[in-house]
Amino acid sequence: MPSSPHSDRRQRIAERWALTVAIFASFFDTFAMLPVLPVYLRGIGAEAWQIGLVMSTYSLVGLLTQVAGGYVADTFGRKRPLVASLIGTSVVLGLYGALPSVWWLATLRVFHGVLGAFSLPALFALIGEQAGGQRVKAMGYAGATIGLAAIVAPPIGGILAQHFGAPILFASVAALMALAALLVWQFVPETLVLRAESKSPQPLTVLRVPLLVVTYLLTASFTFCMGTLAYTLPLLLVERGHTTATAGQLLGWMALVSVPIMALFRRGQPLERALLGLGLIAACLAVLWKLHPLWSLGIAMGVYGIGFGLVFPALHVLVAEHAPASLRGSAFALLYVFYSAGIIAGPIVAGLVTSFLPPGAVAAAITAATLLAVVGWRVRERRMHWVRA
């Protein structure tokens, strides 16, 4: 019996909400841990270097296993790897508070990083394919959901840990991940049609698509700026007599500005939005170290938020639209490889140059060079197209 338009509409709404919960849970997990895990580790006797090791393990393992996550999403479909990763993450998080041992937590962070690497490529491939012709809107909403998680997760995580203990926070986030897995399994259909005669996917072949390579370079520049900002802003404010709380408020303001931009702004082509947004981010970093009054820093971080809101969804739309359908999981996996690489490189480079150059100015210069290279490539591509026409 054919379904009615009303039941189809309800199914689409259920799919969207299930994916929204999955997005929110996947990033709430990360952001809720930020203010809690270092304190919890110190409380169970971890030394400073052990805290750094445990904290960085998640990102490093994710960086090393993203390509494998994309391969699995392109080989076995999007839905099953996503559900399995969400359930696995729920179990790992539930075990975080089971044994107060530094090396126990370090081991769990390895599994946590692997599961995250297998989750994100499948999740974003599902979002792009489920949205069809509404990819710009879908990726904008996804970015806004991530922004919302970035705003609410740290204070919620801090409050839960303060009043009920860190193990309760770990268990609560585990329950949220399990709920997301249940909703995706129940309401989200598989979007990748698997055929018996299909060849095994070759993940790195997506690097033969020029626009995807450009997208990855822009992603690395974008997150390099983010890593530089995370290093620079707190130190800059403390040097000028403010506190780390002020830095947190400015970063929260930046995230708050980015949310409506991601949810509502869809004018122009995705590449144009990404270039404009990254230009705004570079400009903010170039002048940030010269600004002293808090109101001027607030304006700069607001402009940074606009840039963030333009860039983040545009990069995901570019991957969803230009990756071959059979390699979309791998394409998103490589996006997050470059994403993580920029996040890791930003603070490292900032720490190396800070004694003789403003880190923000260095990041701005590198980003400006990337933008000029991409614009030059784009002009050349269009000129060749006109010649062929």
Phi, psi and omega in degrees: 000124182295147180283153180276158176304326181293317180291325176298319180295318178296323178295317180296320178297317179298320178299312182298317181292322178297316179292324178297316177297320179296317177298309183301314181296319183297325182264332173302319177310308183291311186290326181292333181283335190306310183277353190253315189299316178300320180293319179298317179296317178297323180294334178262013171098013181288142174278168186302316182292328178290323177298314178299319180298311182296319182295320185276343183302318183302309183292320182294314179296319177300319178299319185283340186245002182301316183299320177297322177297319177296320179299316180297318180296328180275344182264318186249005182097173184271320192289312185296314176299323180295311181297316180298321180293318179297317179294316179300318178296321178300316180295314181299314180297322177297333180273348182307316184266005186286327183222109184286074181227136181299314185286332172297314179293323178298319178295316179296326178294328175297310178297321179299315180296319178298314181296321176297321179294330179275343182275311190296315179301317179294320182297310183287329173296318177299315181299312182296320182283325178291330183283335181061237181284356180257034185296321181300314179296315183296316180291328175297315177295323178297315178298320179295323178295319177296318177299319178297318178298321179296329181280314190268334187293313181301313179294322178296315178300317180296319181293315179299316181293322182293318187268331185237351181100149182300321179302328177291322175299313180301316181294323180294317178293324176299319178295321178296320178295320179295320177298317179299317179300317180297316181294317179296315180298323185280322193244344186256119178281159174293139182251347179260121178276115181266131179242145183298327183273001182296141177285155176296132182296146176248093191306319187285354177292344177295340178287355175276352178269110186304318183293330176290321176299317177300316179300319180293321177295318177295323179296315179298319178296318180301310183281336171299318176297319179298315179296321178295318179297317180299327178283316192281314191300309180300317181295319180299316182290320179295320177300331183261016173091006178265187182240170176295335176298321177297319177299318178297321179294320179293321177293322175295321177297318177301314179296321180296319178295324185290332186299305179296330176298313180295323184283330193242334188270118183224014182285149176079174178281151181304319181296320178296319178295320180295317180294317179297313181297318180292327175297318177297319179297315179298319179297319179297315180295326181296326184257349188303318184290347178267348185273137181243309181297144181298327181295324179289322175295323177297319178296315180299317180289331174295316177296320176302318179298321176298315178299316178300315181296331177282319189285309192303304180292328181299319179298319180290324176295317179301317179292315182298324185276331189249352176279140173302142185304323182286349182236017184295324177297316179295322180296318178290326177299316179293326175304316183280341169296311179292325177301309181293322180299318178295317179300319181288318185289327184305302180295327180297310180296319179301318179295327181286326187260350191297337182284342182226352177216148174292122182303323180297321179293324178294313178298320179297319180295316179297318180293319178299320178296320177297316180297316179298319179296318181292317178298318177298318177297318181296317179298317180297317180299316180292322179296318179295323178295318179295321180296316180294326180290000000 
